[in-house]
Amino acid sequence: EQVRLLLEEMSGEPVGENLLESLNSGVILCNALNVVVPGAIPKVNTSKLPFMKMENISNFIKGCRTHLVIILYYHYIII
């Protein structure tokens, strides 16, 4: 529940009851990362095509790897 609320707050989008289904497109993850690190993911795909969703998730993972120190610092401040 805490993860869902945090993602909603960070991304500005409703996550819904089914967390996995909501994160399937990667849009919420990308938007949340862009809050922590503005511009980390310059283009977030909103298409429902599977390869576009996979690109979002891949970009999110790359962004996390690149900005891990900043993300951990932000997490520390929240807690």
C-alpha positions, 0 to 999 in steps of 0.5 A: 500500500505504501509503494502504491501511495508513493508512486501516485504521489511522485508520478501524479497518476493514479496507480489503482488497486492492481499494482502490477497491471498499473506498472505494466506500461512503465509510464508511472515508473518513468514519471516517478523517476523524472520527479526524483531526477528531472529529465532522467527519461526525456521521452515517456511512451504512452502507446499501448504497443508492447515494444513501447512499454518494454522501452519505458521499462528499459529506460526506467532501469537504465535511469535507475542505474545511472542515478542510483545515488540520487535515488537512494538519497531521495529515499533516505529523505522520505523515510 
